[in-house]
Amino acid sequence: MAYNTGMIKKKTTTMKPSFKPKKVLSVRQKELMKTHSKHHTKKHLNLMNKLMLKGFCFEQSHELAKKEVGK
C-alpha cells in the first residue's frame, strides 16, 4: 500500500549570493539603503545590510528580508 497523502510538496528555491562576501557596503548600496530606510523598519534594514555583506545584491536581500521580517 502506498503512503501517498495526496499533498504536493513544494520545491523551495534558495537564493545564492550574486557576489563575493565583503566587509563594507559600496557607496551606491549605502545611498539605496538611506532612501530605503524611509519605508522600512530597522529590523528589515539590519537584515538587508547583513545579507548584502554576505554577497547578495540589493534586490535579493530585499526579497529575503520581506519574507523573513516583513516590512
mmCIF file of the N, C-alpha and C atoms, coordinates in Angstrom:
data_MODEL
# 
_entry.id   MODEL 
# 
loop_
_atom_site.group_PDB 
_atom_site.id 
_atom_site.type_symbol 
_atom_site.label_atom_id 
_atom_site.label_alt_id 
_atom_site.label_comp_id 
_atom_site.label_asym_id 
_atom_site.label_entity_id 
_atom_site.label_seq_id 
_atom_site.pdbx_PDB_ins_code 
_atom_site.Cartn_x 
_atom_site.Cartn_y 
_atom_site.Cartn_z 
_atom_site.occupancy 
_atom_site.B_iso_or_equiv 
_atom_site.pdbx_formal_charge 
_atom_site.auth_seq_id 
_atom_site.auth_comp_id 
_atom_site.auth_asym_id 
_atom_site.auth_atom_id 
_atom_site.pdbx_PDB_model_num 
ATOM 1   N N  . MET A 1 1  ? 0.840  -1.177 0.000  1.00 0.00 ? 1  MET A N  1 
ATOM 2   C CA . MET A 1 1  ? 0.000  0.000  0.000  1.00 0.00 ? 1  MET A CA 1 
ATOM 3   C C  . MET A 1 1  ? 0.892  1.249  0.000  1.00 0.00 ? 1  MET A C  1 
ATOM 4   N N  . ALA A 1 2  ? 0.578  2.192  -0.840 1.00 0.00 ? 2  ALA A N  1 
ATOM 5   C CA . ALA A 1 2  ? 1.367  3.414  -0.950 1.00 0.00 ? 2  ALA A CA 1 
ATOM 6   C C  . ALA A 1 2  ? 1.000  4.383  0.164  1.00 0.00 ? 2  ALA A C  1 
ATOM 7   N N  . TYR A 1 3  ? 1.979  5.079  0.645  1.00 0.00 ? 3  TYR A N  1 
ATOM 8   C CA . TYR A 1 3  ? 1.767  6.053  1.699  1.00 0.00 ? 3  TYR A CA 1 
ATOM 9   C C  . TYR A 1 3  ? 1.621  7.446  1.113  1.00 0.00 ? 3  TYR A C  1 
ATOM 10  N N  . ASN A 1 4  ? 0.804  7.585  0.117  1.00 0.00 ? 4  ASN A N  1 
ATOM 11  C CA . ASN A 1 4  ? 0.604  8.867  -0.535 1.00 0.00 ? 4  ASN A CA 1 
ATOM 12  C C  . ASN A 1 4  ? -0.484 9.629  0.197  1.00 0.00 ? 4  ASN A C  1 
ATOM 13  N N  . THR A 1 5  ? -0.144 10.787 0.693  1.00 0.00 ? 5  THR A N  1 
ATOM 14  C CA . THR A 1 5  ? -1.123 11.587 1.428  1.00 0.00 ? 5  THR A CA 1 
ATOM 15  C C  . THR A 1 5  ? -1.902 12.513 0.511  1.00 0.00 ? 5  THR A C  1 
ATOM 16  N N  . GLY A 1 6  ? -1.507 12.564 -0.734 1.00 0.00 ? 6  GLY A N  1 
ATOM 17  C CA . GLY A 1 6  ? -2.205 13.426 -1.675 1.00 0.00 ? 6  GLY A CA 1 
ATOM 18  C C  . GLY A 1 6  ? -1.711 14.861 -1.665 1.00 0.00 ? 6  GLY A C  1 
ATOM 19  N N  . MET A 1 7  ? -0.766 15.174 -0.819 1.00 0.00 ? 7  MET A N  1 
ATOM 20  C CA . MET A 1 7  ? -0.247 16.537 -0.751 1.00 0.00 ? 7  MET A CA 1 
ATOM 21  C C  . MET A 1 7  ? 0.939  16.670 -1.692 1.00 0.00 ? 7  MET A C  1 
ATOM 22  N N  . ILE A 1 8  ? 1.019  17.772 -2.349 1.00 0.00 ? 8  ILE A N  1 
ATOM 23  C CA . ILE A 1 8  ? 2.134  18.049 -3.249 1.00 0.00 ? 8  ILE A CA 1 
ATOM 24  C C  . ILE A 1 8  ? 3.179  18.830 -2.479 1.00 0.00 ? 8  ILE A C  1 
ATOM 25  N N  . LYS A 1 9  ? 4.401  18.357 -2.496 1.00 0.00 ? 9  LYS A N  1 
ATOM 26  C CA . LYS A 1 9  ? 5.476  19.067 -1.822 1.00 0.00 ? 9  LYS A CA 1 
ATOM 27  C C  . LYS A 1 9  ? 5.985  20.176 -2.728 1.00 0.00 ? 9  LYS A C  1 
ATOM 28  N N  . LYS A 1 10 ? 6.090  21.362 -2.165 1.00 0.00 ? 10 LYS A N  1 
ATOM 29  C CA . LYS A 1 10 ? 6.614  22.488 -2.924 1.00 0.00 ? 10 LYS A CA 1 
ATOM 30  C C  . LYS A 1 10 ? 8.126  22.428 -2.921 1.00 0.00 ? 10 LYS A C  1 
ATOM 31  N N  . LYS A 1 11 ? 8.692  22.785 -4.019 1.00 0.00 ? 11 LYS A N  1 
ATOM 32  C CA . LYS A 1 11 ? 10.144 22.858 -4.127 1.00 0.00 ? 11 LYS A CA 1 
ATOM 33  C C  . LYS A 1 11 ? 10.564 24.246 -3.675 1.00 0.00 ? 11 LYS A C  1 
ATOM 34  N N  . THR A 1 12 ? 11.309 24.302 -2.610 1.00 0.00 ? 12 THR A N  1 
ATOM 35  C CA . THR A 1 12 ? 11.756 25.607 -2.127 1.00 0.00 ? 12 THR A CA 1 
ATOM 36  C C  . THR A 1 12 ? 13.053 25.969 -2.829 1.00 0.00 ? 12 THR A C  1 
ATOM 37  N N  . THR A 1 13 ? 13.051 27.123 -3.421 1.00 0.00 ? 13 THR A N  1 
ATOM 38  C CA . THR A 1 13 ? 14.259 27.592 -4.095 1.00 0.00 ? 13 THR A CA 1 
ATOM 39  C C  . THR A 1 13 ? 14.978 28.546 -3.169 1.00 0.00 ? 13 THR A C  1 
ATOM 40  N N  . THR A 1 14 ? 16.226 28.290 -2.945 1.00 0.00 ? 14 THR A N  1 
ATOM 41  C CA . THR A 1 14 ? 17.016 29.182 -2.115 1.00 0.00 ? 14 THR A CA 1 
ATOM 42  C C  . THR A 1 14 ? 17.891 30.024 -3.028 1.00 0.00 ? 14 THR A C  1 
ATOM 43  N N  . MET A 1 15 ? 17.975 31.269 -2.682 1.00 0.00 ? 15 MET A N  1 
ATOM 44  C CA . MET A 1 15 ? 18.796 32.177 -3.475 1.00 0.00 ? 15 MET A CA 1 
ATOM 45  C C  . MET A 1 15 ? 20.255 31.985 -3.118 1.00 0.00 ? 15 MET A C  1 
ATOM 46  N N  . LYS A 1 16 ? 21.088 32.175 -4.096 1.00 0.00 ? 16 LYS A N  1 
ATOM 47  C CA . LYS A 1 16 ? 22.519 32.134 -3.882 1.00 0.00 ? 16 LYS A CA 1 
ATOM 48  C C  . LYS A 1 16 ? 23.060 33.549 -4.019 1.00 0.00 ? 16 LYS A C  1 
ATOM 49  N N  . PRO A 1 17 ? 24.068 33.890 -3.230 1.00 0.00 ? 17 PRO A N  1 
ATOM 50  C CA . PRO A 1 17 ? 24.652 35.236 -3.353 1.00 0.00 ? 17 PRO A CA 1 
ATOM 51  C C  . PRO A 1 17 ? 25.192 35.483 -4.761 1.00 0.00 ? 17 PRO A C  1 
ATOM 52  N N  . SER A 1 18 ? 24.975 36.683 -5.253 1.00 0.00 ? 18 SER A N  1 
ATOM 53  C CA . SER A 1 18 ? 25.444 37.056 -6.579 1.00 0.00 ? 18 SER A CA 1 
ATOM 54  C C  . SER A 1 18 ? 26.912 37.434 -6.587 1.00 0.00 ? 18 SER A C  1 
ATOM 55  N N  . PHE A 1 19 ? 27.399 37.909 -5.462 1.00 0.00 ? 19 PHE A N  1 
ATOM 56  C CA . PHE A 1 19 ? 28.755 38.424 -5.379 1.00 0.00 ? 19 PHE A CA 1 
ATOM 57  C C  . PHE A 1 19 ? 29.521 37.749 -4.249 1.00 0.00 ? 19 PHE A C  1 
ATOM 58  N N  . LYS A 1 20 ? 30.804 38.092 -4.138 1.00 0.00 ? 20 LYS A N  1 
ATOM 59  C CA . LYS A 1 20 ? 31.628 37.595 -3.043 1.00 0.00 ? 20 LYS A CA 1 
ATOM 60  C C  . LYS A 1 20 ? 31.283 38.373 -1.774 1.00 0.00 ? 20 LYS A C  1 
ATOM 61  N N  . PRO A 1 21 ? 31.425 37.750 -0.623 1.00 0.00 ? 21 PRO A N  1 
ATOM 62  C CA . PRO A 1 21 ? 31.214 38.499 0.631  1.00 0.00 ? 21 PRO A CA 1 
ATOM 63  C C  . PRO A 1 21 ? 32.188 39.672 0.729  1.00 0.00 ? 21 PRO A C  1 
ATOM 64  N N  . LYS A 1 22 ? 31.757 40.743 1.381  1.00 0.00 ? 22 LYS A N  1 
ATOM 65  C CA . LYS A 1 22 ? 32.612 41.918 1.521  1.00 0.00 ? 22 LYS A CA 1 
ATOM 66  C C  . LYS A 1 22 ? 32.513 42.479 2.924  1.00 0.00 ? 22 LYS A C  1 
ATOM 67  N N  . LYS A 1 23 ? 33.398 43.410 3.247  1.00 0.00 ? 23 LYS A N  1 
ATOM 68  C CA . LYS A 1 23 ? 33.454 43.946 4.605  1.00 0.00 ? 23 LYS A CA 1 
ATOM 69  C C  . LYS A 1 23 ? 32.626 45.212 4.778  1.00 0.00 ? 23 LYS A C  1 
ATOM 70  N N  . VAL A 1 24 ? 32.489 46.007 3.719  1.00 0.00 ? 24 VAL A N  1 
ATOM 71  C CA . VAL A 1 24 ? 31.692 47.237 3.782  1.00 0.00 ? 24 VAL A CA 1 
ATOM 72  C C  . VAL A 1 24 ? 30.817 47.322 2.543  1.00 0.00 ? 24 VAL A C  1 
ATOM 73  N N  . LEU A 1 25 ? 29.714 48.048 2.681  1.00 0.00 ? 25 LEU A N  1 
ATOM 74  C CA . LEU A 1 25 ? 28.828 48.266 1.535  1.00 0.00 ? 25 LEU A CA 1 
ATOM 75  C C  . LEU A 1 25 ? 29.417 49.295 0.594  1.00 0.00 ? 25 LEU A C  1 
ATOM 76  N N  . SER A 1 26 ? 29.050 49.198 -0.680 1.00 0.00 ? 26 SER A N  1 
ATOM 77  C CA . SER A 1 26 ? 29.518 50.180 -1.650 1.00 0.00 ? 26 SER A CA 1 
ATOM 78  C C  . SER A 1 26 ? 28.778 51.502 -1.431 1.00 0.00 ? 26 SER A C  1 
ATOM 79  N N  . VAL A 1 27 ? 29.262 52.545 -2.054 1.00 0.00 ? 27 VAL A N  1 
ATOM 80  C CA . VAL A 1 27 ? 28.643 53.866 -1.943 1.00 0.00 ? 27 VAL A CA 1 
ATOM 81  C C  . VAL A 1 27 ? 27.216 53.811 -2.484 1.00 0.00 ? 27 VAL A C  1 
ATOM 82  N N  . ARG A 1 28 ? 27.027 53.133 -3.592 1.00 0.00 ? 28 ARG A N  1 
ATOM 83  C CA . ARG A 1 28 ? 25.700 53.017 -4.192 1.00 0.00 ? 28 ARG A CA 1 
ATOM 84  C C  . ARG A 1 28 ? 24.732 52.284 -3.267 1.00 0.00 ? 28 ARG A C  1 
ATOM 85  N N  . GLN A 1 29 ? 25.202 51.217 -2.629 1.00 0.00 ? 29 GLN A N  1 
ATOM 86  C CA . GLN A 1 29 ? 24.346 50.462 -1.712 1.00 0.00 ? 29 GLN A CA 1 
ATOM 87  C C  . GLN A 1 29 ? 23.982 51.304 -0.489 1.00 0.00 ? 29 GLN A C  1 
ATOM 88  N N  . LYS A 1 30 ? 24.927 52.103 -0.007 1.00 0.00 ? 30 LYS A N  1 
ATOM 89  C CA . LYS A 1 30 ? 24.646 52.976 1.135  1.00 0.00 ? 30 LYS A CA 1 
ATOM 90  C C  . LYS A 1 30 ? 23.576 54.005 0.782  1.00 0.00 ? 30 LYS A C  1 
ATOM 91  N N  . GLU A 1 31 ? 23.654 54.564 -0.436 1.00 0.00 ? 31 GLU A N  1 
ATOM 92  C CA . GLU A 1 31 ? 22.652 55.534 -0.888 1.00 0.00 ? 31 GLU A CA 1 
ATOM 93  C C  . GLU A 1 31 ? 21.279 54.882 -0.995 1.00 0.00 ? 31 GLU A C  1 
ATOM 94  N N  . LEU A 1 32 ? 21.248 53.674 -1.550 1.00 0.00 ? 32 LEU A N  1 
ATOM 95  C CA . LEU A 1 32 ? 19.981 52.953 -1.674 1.00 0.00 ? 32 LEU A CA 1 
ATOM 96  C C  . LEU A 1 32 ? 19.379 52.659 -0.309 1.00 0.00 ? 32 LEU A C  1 
ATOM 97  N N  . MET A 1 33 ? 20.205 52.272 0.631  1.00 0.00 ? 33 MET A N  1 
ATOM 98  C CA . MET A 1 33 ? 19.714 51.961 1.974  1.00 0.00 ? 33 MET A CA 1 
ATOM 99  C C  . MET A 1 33 ? 19.167 53.206 2.667  1.00 0.00 ? 33 MET A C  1 
ATOM 100 N N  . LYS A 1 34 ? 19.782 54.350 2.411  1.00 0.00 ? 34 LYS A N  1 
ATOM 101 C CA . LYS A 1 34 ? 19.321 55.597 3.026  1.00 0.00 ? 34 LYS A CA 1 
ATOM 102 C C  . LYS A 1 34 ? 17.907 55.947 2.538  1.00 0.00 ? 34 LYS A C  1 
ATOM 103 N N  . THR A 1 35 ? 17.669 55.832 1.223  1.00 0.00 ? 35 THR A N  1 
ATOM 104 C CA . THR A 1 35 ? 16.333 56.126 0.708  1.00 0.00 ? 35 THR A CA 1 
ATOM 105 C C  . THR A 1 35 ? 15.352 55.017 1.077  1.00 0.00 ? 35 THR A C  1 
ATOM 106 N N  . HIS A 1 36 ? 15.832 53.808 1.192  1.00 0.00 ? 36 HIS A N  1 
ATOM 107 C CA . HIS A 1 36 ? 15.005 52.649 1.527  1.00 0.00 ? 36 HIS A CA 1 
ATOM 108 C C  . HIS A 1 36 ? 14.537 52.716 2.985  1.00 0.00 ? 36 HIS A C  1 
ATOM 109 N N  . SER A 1 37 ? 15.321 53.381 3.835  1.00 0.00 ? 37 SER A N  1 
ATOM 110 C CA . SER A 1 37 ? 15.011 53.421 5.264  1.00 0.00 ? 37 SER A CA 1 
ATOM 111 C C  . SER A 1 37 ? 13.738 54.208 5.572  1.00 0.00 ? 37 SER A C  1 
ATOM 112 N N  . LYS A 1 38 ? 13.288 55.029 4.646  1.00 0.00 ? 38 LYS A N  1 
ATOM 113 C CA . LYS A 1 38 ? 12.071 55.809 4.866  1.00 0.00 ? 38 LYS A CA 1 
ATOM 114 C C  . LYS A 1 38 ? 10.827 54.925 4.882  1.00 0.00 ? 38 LYS A C  1 
ATOM 115 N N  . HIS A 1 39 ? 10.906 53.755 4.231  1.00 0.00 ? 39 HIS A N  1 
ATOM 116 C CA . HIS A 1 39 ? 9.725  52.909 4.068  1.00 0.00 ? 39 HIS A CA 1 
ATOM 117 C C  . HIS A 1 39 ? 9.759  51.618 4.873  1.00 0.00 ? 39 HIS A C  1 
ATOM 118 N N  . HIS A 1 40 ? 10.884 51.315 5.533  1.00 0.00 ? 40 HIS A N  1 
ATOM 119 C CA . HIS A 1 40 ? 11.022 50.020 6.184  1.00 0.00 ? 40 HIS A CA 1 
ATOM 120 C C  . HIS A 1 40 ? 11.568 50.145 7.598  1.00 0.00 ? 40 HIS A C  1 
ATOM 121 N N  . THR A 1 41 ? 11.377 49.071 8.379  1.00 0.00 ? 41 THR A N  1 
ATOM 122 C CA . THR A 1 41 ? 11.778 49.071 9.786  1.00 0.00 ? 41 THR A CA 1 
ATOM 123 C C  . THR A 1 41 ? 13.285 48.848 9.943  1.00 0.00 ? 41 THR A C  1 
ATOM 124 N N  . LYS A 1 42 ? 13.759 49.122 11.136 1.00 0.00 ? 42 LYS A N  1 
ATOM 125 C CA . LYS A 1 42 ? 15.173 48.940 11.461 1.00 0.00 ? 42 LYS A CA 1 
ATOM 126 C C  . LYS A 1 42 ? 15.564 47.468 11.349 1.00 0.00 ? 42 LYS A C  1 
ATOM 127 N N  . LYS A 1 43 ? 14.669 46.577 11.758 1.00 0.00 ? 43 LYS A N  1 
ATOM 128 C CA . LYS A 1 43 ? 14.944 45.143 11.691 1.00 0.00 ? 43 LYS A CA 1 
ATOM 129 C C  . LYS A 1 43 ? 15.119 44.690 10.238 1.00 0.00 ? 43 LYS A C  1 
ATOM 130 N N  . HIS A 1 44 ? 14.249 45.197 9.360  1.00 0.00 ? 44 HIS A N  1 
ATOM 131 C CA . HIS A 1 44 ? 14.314 44.886 7.933  1.00 0.00 ? 44 HIS A CA 1 
ATOM 132 C C  . HIS A 1 44 ? 15.641 45.386 7.339  1.00 0.00 ? 44 HIS A C  1 
ATOM 133 N N  . LEU A 1 45 ? 16.014 46.606 7.701  1.00 0.00 ? 45 LEU A N  1 
ATOM 134 C CA . LEU A 1 45 ? 17.245 47.201 7.174  1.00 0.00 ? 45 LEU A CA 1 
ATOM 135 C C  . LEU A 1 45 ? 18.490 46.484 7.683  1.00 0.00 ? 45 LEU A C  1 
ATOM 136 N N  . ASN A 1 46 ? 18.484 46.083 8.957  1.00 0.00 ? 46 ASN A N  1 
ATOM 137 C CA . ASN A 1 46 ? 19.634 45.364 9.512  1.00 0.00 ? 46 ASN A CA 1 
ATOM 138 C C  . ASN A 1 46 ? 19.830 44.023 8.811  1.00 0.00 ? 46 ASN A C  1 
ATOM 139 N N  . LEU A 1 47 ? 18.732 43.318 8.553  1.00 0.00 ? 47 LEU A N  1 
ATOM 140 C CA . LEU A 1 47 ? 18.843 42.038 7.861  1.00 0.00 ? 47 LEU A CA 1 
ATOM 141 C C  . LEU A 1 47 ? 19.343 42.238 6.434  1.00 0.00 ? 47 LEU A C  1 
ATOM 142 N N  . MET A 1 48 ? 18.840 43.255 5.760  1.00 0.00 ? 48 MET A N  1 
ATOM 143 C CA . MET A 1 48 ? 19.298 43.546 4.397  1.00 0.00 ? 48 MET A CA 1 
ATOM 144 C C  . MET A 1 48 ? 20.790 43.865 4.386  1.00 0.00 ? 48 MET A C  1 
ATOM 145 N N  . ASN A 1 49 ? 21.229 44.657 5.351  1.00 0.00 ? 49 ASN A N  1 
ATOM 146 C CA . ASN A 1 49 ? 22.645 45.011 5.444  1.00 0.00 ? 49 ASN A CA 1 
ATOM 147 C C  . ASN A 1 49 ? 23.496 43.754 5.616  1.00 0.00 ? 49 ASN A C  1 
ATOM 148 N N  . LYS A 1 50 ? 23.083 42.871 6.512  1.00 0.00 ? 50 LYS A N  1 
ATOM 149 C CA . LYS A 1 50 ? 23.811 41.632 6.769  1.00 0.00 ? 50 LYS A CA 1 
ATOM 150 C C  . LYS A 1 50 ? 23.866 40.760 5.513  1.00 0.00 ? 50 LYS A C  1 
ATOM 151 N N  . LEU A 1 51 ? 22.747 40.670 4.784  1.00 0.00 ? 51 LEU A N  1 
ATOM 152 C CA . LEU A 1 51 ? 22.704 39.849 3.573  1.00 0.00 ? 51 LEU A CA 1 
ATOM 153 C C  . LEU A 1 51 ? 23.577 40.436 2.465  1.00 0.00 ? 51 LEU A C  1 
ATOM 154 N N  . MET A 1 52 ? 23.571 41.770 2.333  1.00 0.00 ? 52 MET A N  1 
ATOM 155 C CA . MET A 1 52 ? 24.404 42.391 1.302  1.00 0.00 ? 52 MET A CA 1 
ATOM 156 C C  . MET A 1 52 ? 25.887 42.188 1.597  1.00 0.00 ? 52 MET A C  1 
ATOM 157 N N  . LEU A 1 53 ? 26.253 42.179 2.866  1.00 0.00 ? 53 LEU A N  1 
ATOM 158 C CA . LEU A 1 53 ? 27.651 41.923 3.215  1.00 0.00 ? 53 LEU A CA 1 
ATOM 159 C C  . LEU A 1 53 ? 28.038 40.475 2.928  1.00 0.00 ? 53 LEU A C  1 
ATOM 160 N N  . LYS A 1 54 ? 27.048 39.576 2.947  1.00 0.00 ? 54 LYS A N  1 
ATOM 161 C CA . LYS A 1 54 ? 27.319 38.178 2.619  1.00 0.00 ? 54 LYS A CA 1 
ATOM 162 C C  . LYS A 1 54 ? 27.451 37.960 1.113  1.00 0.00 ? 54 LYS A C  1 
ATOM 163 N N  . GLY A 1 55 ? 27.032 38.952 0.308  1.00 0.00 ? 55 GLY A N  1 
ATOM 164 C CA . GLY A 1 55 ? 27.205 38.849 -1.131 1.00 0.00 ? 55 GLY A CA 1 
ATOM 165 C C  . GLY A 1 55 ? 25.926 38.929 -1.940 1.00 0.00 ? 55 GLY A C  1 
ATOM 166 N N  . PHE A 1 56 ? 24.780 39.067 -1.279 1.00 0.00 ? 56 PHE A N  1 
ATOM 167 C CA . PHE A 1 56 ? 23.526 39.201 -2.005 1.00 0.00 ? 56 PHE A CA 1 
ATOM 168 C C  . PHE A 1 56 ? 23.397 40.619 -2.552 1.00 0.00 ? 56 PHE A C  1 
ATOM 169 N N  . CYS A 1 57 ? 22.749 40.768 -3.702 1.00 0.00 ? 57 CYS A N  1 
ATOM 170 C CA . CYS A 1 57 ? 22.535 42.106 -4.250 1.00 0.00 ? 57 CYS A CA 1 
ATOM 171 C C  . CYS A 1 57 ? 21.370 42.763 -3.495 1.00 0.00 ? 57 CYS A C  1 
ATOM 172 N N  . PHE A 1 58 ? 21.114 44.012 -3.769 1.00 0.00 ? 58 PHE A N  1 
ATOM 173 C CA . PHE A 1 58 ? 20.083 44.783 -3.068 1.00 0.00 ? 58 PHE A CA 1 
ATOM 174 C C  . PHE A 1 58 ? 18.712 44.132 -3.224 1.00 0.00 ? 58 PHE A C  1 
ATOM 175 N N  . GLU A 1 59 ? 18.361 43.751 -4.455 1.00 0.00 ? 59 GLU A N  1 
ATOM 176 C CA . GLU A 1 59 ? 17.041 43.181 -4.724 1.00 0.00 ? 59 GLU A CA 1 
ATOM 177 C C  . GLU A 1 59 ? 16.858 41.837 -4.027 1.00 0.00 ? 59 GLU A C  1 
ATOM 178 N N  . GLN A 1 60 ? 17.886 41.000 -4.067 1.00 0.00 ? 60 GLN A N  1 
ATOM 179 C CA . GLN A 1 60 ? 17.800 39.692 -3.411 1.00 0.00 ? 60 GLN A CA 1 
ATOM 180 C C  . GLN A 1 60 ? 17.647 39.858 -1.904 1.00 0.00 ? 60 GLN A C  1 
ATOM 181 N N  . SER A 1 61 ? 18.446 40.726 -1.322 1.00 0.00 ? 61 SER A N  1 
ATOM 182 C CA . SER A 1 61 ? 18.381 40.914 0.122  1.00 0.00 ? 61 SER A CA 1 
ATOM 183 C C  . SER A 1 61 ? 17.035 41.511 0.527  1.00 0.00 ? 61 SER A C  1 
ATOM 184 N N  . HIS A 1 62 ? 16.468 42.362 -0.303 1.00 0.00 ? 62 HIS A N  1 
ATOM 185 C CA . HIS A 1 62 ? 15.162 42.947 -0.010 1.00 0.00 ? 62 HIS A CA 1 
ATOM 186 C C  . HIS A 1 62 ? 14.079 41.866 -0.015 1.00 0.00 ? 62 HIS A C  1 
ATOM 187 N N  . GLU A 1 63 ? 14.089 40.997 -1.011 1.00 0.00 ? 63 GLU A N  1 
ATOM 188 C CA . GLU A 1 63 ? 13.097 39.920 -1.086 1.00 0.00 ? 63 GLU A CA 1 
ATOM 189 C C  . GLU A 1 63 ? 13.215 38.981 0.113  1.00 0.00 ? 63 GLU A C  1 
ATOM 190 N N  . LEU A 1 64 ? 14.432 38.601 0.480  1.00 0.00 ? 64 LEU A N  1 
ATOM 191 C CA . LEU A 1 64 ? 14.626 37.711 1.621  1.00 0.00 ? 64 LEU A CA 1 
ATOM 192 C C  . LEU A 1 64 ? 14.209 38.384 2.922  1.00 0.00 ? 64 LEU A C  1 
ATOM 193 N N  . ALA A 1 65 ? 14.493 39.661 3.068  1.00 0.00 ? 65 ALA A N  1 
ATOM 194 C CA . ALA A 1 65 ? 14.107 40.398 4.277  1.00 0.00 ? 65 ALA A CA 1 
ATOM 195 C C  . ALA A 1 65 ? 12.597 40.528 4.368  1.00 0.00 ? 65 ALA A C  1 
ATOM 196 N N  . LYS A 1 66 ? 11.928 40.740 3.234  1.00 0.00 ? 66 LYS A N  1 
ATOM 197 C CA . LYS A 1 66 ? 10.468 40.822 3.258  1.00 0.00 ? 66 LYS A CA 1 
ATOM 198 C C  . LYS A 1 66 ? 9.858  39.500 3.705  1.00 0.00 ? 66 LYS A C  1 
ATOM 199 N N  . LYS A 1 67 ? 10.429 38.394 3.253  1.00 0.00 ? 67 LYS A N  1 
ATOM 200 C CA . LYS A 1 67 ? 9.899  37.088 3.633  1.00 0.00 ? 67 LYS A CA 1 
ATOM 201 C C  . LYS A 1 67 ? 10.133 36.782 5.106  1.00 0.00 ? 67 LYS A C  1 
ATOM 202 N N  . GLU A 1 68 ? 11.313 37.141 5.606  1.00 0.00 ? 68 GLU A N  1 
ATOM 203 C CA . GLU A 1 68 ? 11.662 36.790 6.978  1.00 0.00 ? 68 GLU A CA 1 
ATOM 204 C C  . GLU A 1 68 ? 11.116 37.765 8.014  1.00 0.00 ? 68 GLU A C  1 
ATOM 205 N N  . VAL A 1 69 ? 11.272 39.056 7.767  1.00 0.00 ? 69 VAL A N  1 
ATOM 206 C CA . VAL A 1 69 ? 10.913 40.064 8.754  1.00 0.00 ? 69 VAL A CA 1 
ATOM 207 C C  . VAL A 1 69 ? 9.599  40.751 8.421  1.00 0.00 ? 69 VAL A C  1 
ATOM 208 N N  . GLY A 1 70 ? 9.373  40.984 7.161  1.00 0.00 ? 70 GLY A N  1 
ATOM 209 C CA . GLY A 1 70 ? 8.228  41.796 6.750  1.00 0.00 ? 70 GLY A CA 1 
ATOM 210 C C  . GLY A 1 70 ? 8.703  43.195 6.424  1.00 0.00 ? 70 GLY A C  1 
ATOM 211 N N  . LYS A 1 71 ? 7.771  44.114 6.405  1.00 0.00 ? 71 LYS A N  1 
ATOM 212 C CA . LYS A 1 71 ? 8.126  45.481 6.031  1.00 0.00 ? 71 LYS A CA 1 
ATOM 213 C C  . LYS A 1 71 ? 8.724  46.192 7.210  1.00 0.00 ? 71 LYS A C  1 
# 
